[in-house]
Amino acid sequence: MLSNFLLRYCSQVIRSEGVIAYPTESVYGLGCDPLSSTAVYKILHLKQRPVEKGMILIASSIDQLTSYIDISDKEYKKITTHTSPMTWLVNTTPGTPAWISGKHTKVAVRISAHPTVQALCTHLGHPLVSTSANPSGASPATTSLQARRYFHEQVDFYVCGDTGDLNRPTPITDIQTGQQIRI
């Protein structure tokens, strides 16, 4: 669990358009404020990832995602009652920035039970962009040290901590069709 000092420091970095590396359910992630195009494009540059692919939003509650997603009551219930880590593809709202949705009409979202993610998103009051901490084509980092080896001083802060019990990135499922995008 993050100390109050580290929680405030990480929040300051994020609010200042910075990028952090932090533990998630399975791997280390790179995260930032989803409304900061500067920070999102920094992550895209670090990962060598095209903006057209879109990004994942990770949150401590579904309420933090309401300005980005357009879901039915049935989809809301599916997301909020699912018990294992799952990333859902859901329809975006018209105001969702293109640097988040990419070329898609859907955005990937996850409600995280990981204590670090919960603490960060709750303290910030909004979701984070979350993508695995690795350059495209490389294995995702599972420790702060591995993430640092990939990105050195290009990431503004590395949060030390344990990842969850998953041994690979979370599955991605289209909430409307049930199609599994990543197993």
C-alpha positions, 0 to 999 in steps of 0.5 A, spaced: 500 500 500 502 506 498 504 511 504 500 518 504 506 521 502 507 517 496 500 517 494 500 525 494 507 525 490 504 520 485 498 524 484 502 531 483 506 527 478 500 525 474 497 532 475 503 535 472 502 531 466 507 526 468 508 518 467 508 513 472 510 506 472 506 502 477 504 495 479 497 492 476 493 485 477 498 482 472 504 486 470 507 493 471 503 499 467 505 506 465 499 511 467 497 518 466 492 523 466 487 521 460 485 528 459 493 530 458 495 529 451 502 531 453 502 525 457 499 520 453 503 522 447 509 521 452 507 514 453 505 512 446 512 515 444 515 510 450 512 504 447 513 506 440 505 505 439 501 508 434 495 513 437 490 509 432 490 503 437 487 506 443 489 506 450 486 502 456 483 506 462 483 503 469 479 506 475 477 504 482 470 505 480 465 505 474 463 512 476 470 515 474 469 512 467 462 515 466 464 521 462 468 516 457 463 510 456 456 510 454 453 503 457 446 500 458 444 498 465 445 491 463 453 493 461 453 497 467 451 491 471 456 486 468 462 490 469 460 492 476 459 485 478 464 481 474 469 478 480 476 477 476 480 482 473 477 483 466 478 489 461 472 491 457 471 494 450 465 499 451 462 504 447 465 511 448 462 518 449 462 523 444 467 527 448 472 521 449 479 524 446 482 521 440 488 519 443 484 515 448 479 511 443 484 511 437 481 509 431 475 506 435 468 507 437 470 503 443 474 504 449 478 499 453 476 500 461 477 496 467 475 497 474 481 494 478 481 491 485 489 492 485 490 496 492 495 501 488 491 502 483 485 503 487 489 508 492 491 512 486 485 513 482 481 514 489 485 519 491 485 523 484 478 522 483 479 519 476 481 514 472 488 513 469 491 511 462 494 504 463 498 500 458 503 495 460 510 497 461 514 495 455 516 497 448 512 494 443 514 487 442 518 486 448 515 482 454 511 486 459 515 488 466 513 485 472 517 489 477 519 496 478 526 494 476 524 491 469 520 497 468 526 502 469 531 498 465 526 499 459 525 506 460 530 509 465 529 516 467 524 517 461 518 515 466 517 521 471 516 516 477 516 508 479 512 506 484 515 500 487 510 494 489 507 487 488 503 485 482 497 481 483 496 474 481 495 474 474 501 471 470 499 475 464 495 482 462 488 482 463 483 479 458 479 483 454 472 482 452 467 486 448 462 487 452 456 487 447 458 481 443 462 477 448 468 476 443 474 475 447 480 480 444 485 478 448 485 471 452 
